[in-house]
Amino acid sequence: MSNRAWYYAAQGQQQGPISEEQLRDLVARGMVTADTLVWTEGMAGWEKAGRIPGLTSEMVGELAGLPSSAGAGGTAEEAEGPLSVELDLWTFLGWAVLFVIGAAFIIPAPWTATYFYRYVIERIHVPGRGLLAFTGQPLDIWYVFIGLGVLSYVGTSHRAIVELLALAGQAFLSWMVIRWLAANVVADKRPAEIRFEGSPLAYVGWYVLMIVSTITIIGWAWVIPAWMRWICRNIQGTRREIIFTASGLEVLWRTIVFALGCAFIIPIPWVLRWYTQWYVSQFGLVARGSALASDA
């Protein structure tokens, strides 16, 4: 590969020009992958990096032994850093719309939810791992998605006891979804063997607290980071510790911007992708017992 200037696509925008050395660093950090669109002088058009002979494979091979790819003294598998996700604007919007429609009509929910989760998960970049994969199937826990759809309608009965029971039921079924998602994540073409071991009772408690906190107008924005950190602490089976770094203030203002964008309808595709990519980037991997893990 020459020393020509390179350009790459990220978050729906052209990035660059960057040098070959900078491109190598992005590959090492998982920010440029085989699916990333790249271009340099002499190419007829943009191409996925993986389709250019020797591009990503050559870089990964040369970088495999460098400490900078994993942190001092670490291996590539033990690399630290935030997660990231690359979402095609219109494809992501399409799956999100299908997800909502499936939940509304209940019966299609197992399929629309599964394929939506698969689309997002398989575009998440993990430091030292690259892209993930997802093996969950629509009929694995079809009854859970059907139950969530039914309870969403039951919860509108305007009877306090019925609404409370529906809320608790939705929380428990959401807990089951998280366990299913974790159990079906694949990394490096093999099961990641991670599991969510949080107590269902505690999860229901967090769920209810988040709903109740809306009474304070802004309190929910601080409940969500605390809830996410609790979830991270209860994900087991990883060599590195999963953390959530967003603050309550960051969640608050970004959610307000997202809601305002959705209110004007036209910006929905852009704010939806922006918010999702930011949210995923707030999850990260650190060495177990590190200061960052303790702070989280």
C-alpha positions, 0 to 999 in steps of 0.5 A: 500500500502506498503513502497516498491520502485515504478517505473513509466513511463513518457515521454517514460522512466522509472522513479524511484525508488521512495518511497510511499510518493513521489508517493503520491506527484506525484498523488497529482500533477497530474503527476501520473494518472490512465493511468500512467504505474507503477511497484513495486516488486512482480508485474508480469509486468507494469500496469496502475495505475488505474488497481491496486485496491485501488492505485490511488483512495486511494491516491486521497482520502487521499490527497484530504484535504491536502493543498499541493495538491492545494497550501496554502489555496486552493482547489484541483480545484484551484491548480496551476502549469504547464500542462503536457501531456503523449503521446505514441511515435508511436500512437502520430506519427500515428495521426500526420501523418494522420493529415498532410495527411488529410490536404494535401488531404483536404476532410479527414481533418475534421476527421483527425484533430478532432481525432488528437486534441482529442488524444492530449487533452485527454492526457493533465493533468491539476493541480487539474483536472486530464485528460481532454476530448474533445467532438468536432465532425468532422462535427461541423466545417467541412467547416473550415478544408476544407477551410484551406486545400483549402487556403493552395494551393491557397497561392502558386499561386505566386501572391502577392494579392492572397497569402495575401488574402489566408494568412488572410483567413487561420488566420481567420479560425484558429481563428475559430478552437481555439474557437471550441476547447475551447468550446468543452473541458470537465473537470471532466466529465462536460463541462469546459465552457471556451471560447476564446474571442480574436478578430478575427482581432487581431488574424489575426494581430498576425498571419501575424506578425508571418509570417512577422517576419520570415524575421528577421530569428529569430524574430518569436521565440519572436513573438510566446510567445507574441502571446500565452500570448495574446491567454491565456489572452483571454480565459475566463470562468476559475477560474484560469488564464492561462499563457504561460511561455516560453521565446523567446530564449527557443522557438528558440533553441528548435525549431531549435533542432526539425527542425534538428531532422526532417531533419534527418527523423529517429529522428522525432518520438522522437523530435516530442513528446519531442517538443510537451510535452515541449510546452504543459508544458509551459502553466500553471494555476495560481490564478487570479491577482497573480504576475505570471499572471501579468508577463505573 
